[in-house]
């Protein structure tokens, strides 16, 4: 018997909260995520598992200091956040 939780089943419940939560860490990704997926969010065609995989993939390419594990929302240490934001904004030397 599968337990259905509306917060994970319906994209309209979690997608905008996710973008808002990651806006400080990945502002470009958050803005692109909501604008590129607005139709999918409205029609509930967005899969949270695929979005989580995309975030993990982005994190792996943008930072070598932190690891995003499977879970509802990633959490990071403050030093990792500052490094990721700087790297994404292009202010961190390679």
Helices and strands as residue ranges (DSSP letters): H 6-9, H 11-22, H 27-36, H 38-42, H 48-62, H 78-89
